[in-house]
Amino acid sequence: MATCLRCNKGETIVLGALYSGMRTSFRPQESKFLTLETGDVMTKATMCRICGAVEIVGDVNKLRRLTSDPGPETQQFAAKK
C-alpha cells in the first residue's frame, strides 16, 4: 500500500480521478504534431484519508510516444530536415 507523501501515513491512500465537467488530462507543450492518437495524457489521482493531500500521476508511456521522434507509421508525414 502507498504512503502519503505529505503526512507519511501508510494505508490511507484512496485511488480515483479528478473531474471538472470531464476527466482531467495533461497535454505536453512539446508534443509532436503528427501522431495517430490524441495529444492528451490521461491522469489518475490518489487522495490521503488523513490529511487530504491529492497526488496526480500521468501515463508516462503515452507521454514518451507523444514527445519522441516519429515512428515508422508517421515518418512519411514528418517534415524532412
N, C-alpha and C positions, 0 to 999 in steps of 0.2 A: 504494500500500500504506500502511496506517496505521502510525503511530509510537506506541510505548508512551508513555503519559503519565507513567510513573514513572521509567524509565531512559533515555527518549528514543532508544532504538534503533529503527531502521527495519526493515521487512520481517521482523519477528519475531512478529507477531500471528497467532494461530490463532482462527478463528471456532468457536463452539459454543453450548451452553446449560447452565444449571445444573439439576440434577435432585436431588431428595430424596424418593424414593418416586414422585413425579410431577414434571412440569415446573414450574419456579418462575414465578410471575406476580406482578404488582403490583396491589393493589386500592386505588384512591384513597379517602381518607377522606371527601372531599366529593363523591362521585359522586351522580348523580341516581338516584332510586329507580325511576322508570318508564322503562325503556329496552327495546328489543327485542333486546338482546344481553346476554351475561354481563358482570358487573362487573370481570372480570379483564383486565388489560392484560398480554399476553404479553411476555416479555423475551428478549433474546439476550445472549450473553456473548462476550467475547474474552479470551484469555489470552496473556501475553507468554512466549515461549520462553526468554528470557534471565533475567528476574527473577521470573516467576510472577505478576505483577500481573493481577488479574481486573477487567474493566470490564463493568458491566451496563447495557444500553440497552433502553428500553421503546418500545412502539408509541405515538408521540405523537398520531397521528391518532385512535386509539381513545380515548386519554385525553381529547382535545378533545370527542369525541362524548359521553363519559360525564359530563363536567363542564360542558357548555354548556346553554343553555336548551333545553326540549323542542322537538323537531321537529314538523312537521305530523302525522306518523303517531302521536305520543303526546300531542299537545297536548290532545286531548279528555279524557285521563285525569289531566292535571295539575290541581293544586288551583287554584281561582280566587282571585286576590288581592283 
